[in-house]
Amino acid sequence: MKRKLFYGAIIVVCFISIILAIVVQFSKTSNQPNQILNSADVNIENNTEPGETENPIDYDAIKNEFNNLFANTFESNNYQESKIEKISEEQKLVFPYTIHEKKEGRYTLDINIPFVNIKQEEAEKLNTKSNDLFIKKANEIVSSTDAQNTTYTIDYTASITQDILSIAIKATLKEGSNPQRVMIQTYNYDLKNNQQVTLSQILQNWEMDEKDTQTAILDGITEINKTSEALIQSGYDVYQRNLEDEMYKIANSNYFYIDKTGRIYVIYPYGNNQETSEYDVIAF
């Protein structure tokens, strides 16, 4: 019976897709997109005054700060959810789908997937993507006759800041003797215009200088890499970064999360495509 829960997750998403397909599309009130964020309502600190010496940034502390956000909770910031048409009116705008199962010697699953409770086609794509990235892997683990000592854990954090619904999902996978992987997925959804938004759009609407932000990202990755290089020279086997990689450009920085205070975490999850648990976090 427990195994049916996994297939149930896929059925739920498929059912929602059918519902959304027959829902009458609401007419748009304007052809022009509304402003995503109002910089006047967001507290953005200025780092230093001219002539001051900037304190070194503790990137380990930032990473720990980011990790502590994954409590499987949704911070609405008193957002009026009544403005949004939901799939399930009884549930919050974001609520968890959970799977907790253990089979001795084979697998341990502790899964908390955020379900986006918005009756809108673009929002529904987020649920489909979560299903494809995370739930299908859970089903593979349960169905596999080769699964041995596999641990699969998924946690999330979600919040709303100035009409932007931001979600981050972190999955940790350890399969037998294989290296542990950490995979991170983020969604940033404009509730007014029913569309996903990019980091560049957020920076523009917060009136943050994109060139300065790009410099801060590259400086941060360079500092983090210095620590890795020192460990490598000492004989440790750690992840090596390529500072020339195009992923560090803002246009390609696809993983970011905005917490309830408006703090932006830009994440580089190397484990999404490689067998590594390493990832970097730069915050603004």
N, C-alpha and C positions, 0 to 999 in steps of 0.2 A: 504493500500500500504506500510506503514512503516514497518508493521510486516514482509513483504516479505524480508526486508533487512537481518533479522536474519537468515532466512532459506537460503538466498543467500550466507551467509558466509560459511555455510556447503557445499553448492553446489560448491562454488569456490574451497574449499579444495579437494573435491572429484574429481573435474575436473582436478585439478593439479596432483592428484595421478594417474589418467588415462594417462595423458601426460607423466609423468615420467616413467610409466610402459612400454611405447613403445619407449622411447629414447634409442638409442644405447649406451651402456656403453663404456666409453673411457678407453683405455688401460692405466694402471698405469706405470709411468715412472721409478718407483723403488719399490722393495719389502720392502725396509727399510724406516720407517717413518722419515720424515725430522724433524729437531729440531723445537720444537714448539715456543720457545722464546729464544732470545739471551740476556743473562744477561748483556752483555756489552752495549747494547743499551737501557737498562732500568735503570732509576734512583731509586735506593733503598737506603733509608737513614739508616745509622747506628744509633741506638737509643742513646747510651751513651758511653763515654770513661771510662776505668777503673778508679774507685775512684770517679766518678761523681754521684750525686744523681739524679735519674730519676724523672722528673716531673710527678705528677699523671695524668693518662689518663682520659680525659673527654669523657665518653662513650655516654652521651647525645648529646654532640656536634658531635660526629661521626655519631650517628643515624640521627641527623638533616642534616648533610652533605650528607648522603646517600639519605635521602628523597628528598632533593633538586635536585637530579639528574633526577627525574621522570618528564621530560618536554616533553615527547613524541617526542624525537629527536634522530637522528642517527649521531654520530661523526665518520667519516671515516678516520680521520687523514691522509688525502691525499692518501689513499690506492687506488691502480690502479684497479678499479672495472672491467676494460676491461679484466683482467685476468680470471674473473669468468663468466661462462656461466649462464645467467639469464633466468628466466621464462618470464619476461617482460623487454625487453631491454630499454624501455622508463622510467622505474622506477629505483630508487636507490636500493642498495643491501638490505636495510631494509626500508620499508615504512609502514604507518599505514592503518589499516582498522578501520573505525570509525562508531559508532552507537550513536546517541544522540536523545533520545526520552523521553517524559514525559507524563504520563497519570494521571491526577489529582486524588489523593486519592489512587492510586494503585502503581505506580512505577515511578522512575526517573532513567534513564540509561545514563551514560556518559562513553562510552567505546572506548578505543584506543588500538587496538591489533597490535603488530608489525608483519608484514608479511615478512618472510625470502625469498628473491627473488633469490634463487639459484636453478638451474635446476640440482639437484643431490638428489638421493634417501634418503641419510642420513639427508640432510638438510630439505627435505620435511617432515620428521618425526617431526621436531620442529613445523611446522605449524599444523600438525594433533594433536599434543599434546596440543597446545594452543586452538584449537577448542574444544577438549574434556574437557579441564579444565575450559574454560572461556565462549566461545560462547554458548555452550549447556546450561549453567546456565542462560544466558540471555534469551534464548528461553523458558526455564522453567518458568521464571518470567512472561514473556509476555503471555504465554499460560495458566498460572494458574488463576483460578477464585477466589483463596483465597489470592492472593497477595494484601497486604495492607501496604501502606507507606513503600515500599521497595526502597532502594537506592543502586545502584550497579555502582561502579566507577572503571575503570581500566586505569592505566597509565603505561608507559614503558620508559626505557632508553636503548640505544644501542651504542656500540663503537667498534672500531677495534684497537688492540694493538699488534704489531708484529705478524700479520697473525692470531690472535685470535679474532673472532667475539664474543663479549660478550653481552648478553641481559638479562635484569631483568624486570619482569612484576609484578606490585603490584595491587592487587584487594581488594577493600574495599566493604564489603557487610553488610547492615543493613536491616533486615527483621522484620518489626513490632516492637514488644517489645523484640525480641530476642537480645542477646548480639551481638555487632558489631564484625565482623571477618575481619582480614587482612590476605590475602594469598599472598605469594610471590613465583614466579617461575623464575628460571634462566637457561640460556643455554650458554654454552661456546664451540664454534665450531672452529676447526682447519681448516682454509681455504685451506691450502696446501695439507693436507692429507684427507680432507673430513670426519672428524670424531669428535665426541664430546670428550672433554678432562676433566680430573678430577683435583681437587685441588692438589693432590699429584704430578701429572705430571707438573703442573704449577710451583710448588715449586722447583721441581727437575731442571727444565730448567732455572729457575731464580737463581739457586744456593743458595736457601734459606734453612737453616737448618730445617728439618721437626720437629725435637724434640723441638727446640726453638720455632717454630711456634705453636706447640701443647701446650707447656707450656703457651705461651702468650694467647691462646684461653681460656684455663682453668682458668688462672688468671683473665682474663676479665670477664668471666661468673661469677666467684666467687665474684668479686667486684660488679657487677650489682645485683647479688642475695642478697648482704648485704643490699642494699637499699630497695629491696622488702621485706626482712625479717623485717626491721625496720618499714615499713608501715603496715605490717601484725600485728606486736606487738602493733601498735597504733590503731588497729581496722579496717584498710582498707582491702577491698576485692581485692587483686591483685594476679596476676599469680605467682604460686610457681614453681620454677625450681628444677629439680632433678640433682644435680651436678654429680651424678654417671651415668647419662644416656649416653648410647653409642653414641648418636647423636653428642656429642661434640668431638668425635675422628675425626681426619682428614680424615680417610678412609670413614667416614659416613657423612662428611660435604659436602653435595651435592649442597648446594645453595651458590654460590659466584658470584660476579660481578667484572670485571676489567674495570675501567674507562679509559678515553683517556690519562691520565697521567701515567697509569700503576699501580695505587693504587688498591689493592685487598680488597674488602669488603666481609667478610664471614658472612652469614646471617643464623639465626636460627628462622624460621617463625613458631611459635607454632600454629598459626591460620590455618595452612594448614590441621591440623587434629583435631583441637578443636575449640570450639566457644570462641575465644579470639582475641583481636587485638594486643596482645603482640608479639614482636619479638626483638631479640638482634642482634647487628651488631658489629663485631670486624674488625678493618682495619689494613692493613700493607702497 
